[in-house]
């Protein structure tokens, strides 16, 4: 585990490292999952998803049409002020399609 930052959102969270994906030095380091500087790793995105849900009120990783029909939405009680604040943030926030498909 370690601290990783989502630069465009100015957010850093402590997350688990799932896998070593690429290392420019050697494929042997990828096979043995050795962590070095400039190694590309795959991390568990759950802490970032929870943060995004709390800040913007949008659940990342859910498909818009299918998920709404399959399971009933659990409504969390929020104050009117928080609801309007999240709606305002969501209207100003545009998530890049490349990032959105990774979730």
C-alpha positions in Angstrom: 0.0 0.0 0.0 1.0 3.6 -0.4 -0.2 7.1 -1.0 -1.3 7.8 -4.5 -2.6 11.1 -5.9 -5.4 11.9 -8.4 -3.7 15.0 -9.8 -6.6 16.5 -11.7 -8.8 16.3 -8.7 -6.2 17.4 -6.2 -6.8 14.3 -4.0 -4.4 11.8 -2.4 -5.5 8.6 -0.7 -3.8 5.6 0.8 -4.5 2.6 -1.4 -3.5 -1.0 -2.0 -1.2 -1.9 -4.9 -2.7 -4.7 -6.9 -0.1 -5.5 -9.6 3.0 -4.3 -11.3 2.1 -3.5 -14.9 5.2 -2.1 -16.5 8.8 -1.4 -15.8 11.1 0.2 -18.4 14.2 -1.5 -17.1 13.3 -5.1 -17.3 10.4 -7.5 -17.8 12.0 -9.6 -15.0 11.1 -6.8 -12.6 7.4 -7.0 -13.7 7.4 -10.8 -13.4 8.8 -10.6 -9.8 6.6 -7.6 -9.0 9.5 -5.5 -7.9 8.7 -1.9 -7.1 11.2 0.7 -8.2 11.1 4.4 -9.2 9.0 5.0 -12.4 7.3 1.6 -12.2 3.7 1.6 -13.4 1.4 -0.1 -11.0 -2.3 -1.0 -10.8 -4.0 0.2 -7.6 -7.4 -0.4 -5.9 -9.5 2.6 -6.8 -12.2 2.1 -4.1 -10.9 5.0 -1.9 -11.0 7.4 -4.9 -14.5 6.2 -5.8 -15.8 6.8 -2.3 -14.2 10.3 -2.2 -15.8 11.1 -5.6 -19.2 9.9 -4.5 -19.0 12.0 -1.3 -17.8 15.2 -3.1 -19.9 15.1 -6.3 -22.7 12.7 -5.5 -21.8 10.6 -8.6 -21.1 6.9 -8.3 -18.2 6.0 -10.6 -18.1 2.7 -12.4 -21.9 2.3 -12.7 -23.5 2.2 -16.1 -26.2 4.7 -16.3 -29.0 2.7 -18.0 -28.5 -0.8 -16.8 -27.6 -0.3 -13.1 -30.7 1.8 -12.4 -33.0 -1.0 -13.5 -31.3 -3.9 -11.8 -31.2 -2.8 -8.2 -33.1 -0.2 -6.2 -31.2 2.9 -5.3 -30.5 3.3 -1.6 -31.2 6.9 -0.7 -28.8 8.4 1.8 -30.3 11.2 3.9 -28.6 14.4 3.1 -29.4 18.0 4.0 -30.8 20.3 1.4 -27.6 22.3 1.5 -25.4 19.3 0.7 -27.7 18.2 -2.1 -27.5 21.6 -3.8 -23.7 21.8 -3.2 -23.2 18.4 -4.9 -25.5 19.4 -7.8 -23.5 22.6 -8.4 -20.2 20.7 -8.2 -21.5 18.0 -10.6 -22.6 20.7 -13.1 -19.1 22.2 -13.2 -17.3 18.8 -13.2 -16.4 17.1 -16.4 -14.6 13.7 -16.0 -12.4 12.7 -18.9 -13.7 9.7 -20.9 -10.4 7.9 -20.6 -10.6 8.1 -16.8 -14.3 7.3 -16.7 -13.8 4.0 -18.6 -11.1 2.9 -16.2 -13.5 2.9 -13.3 
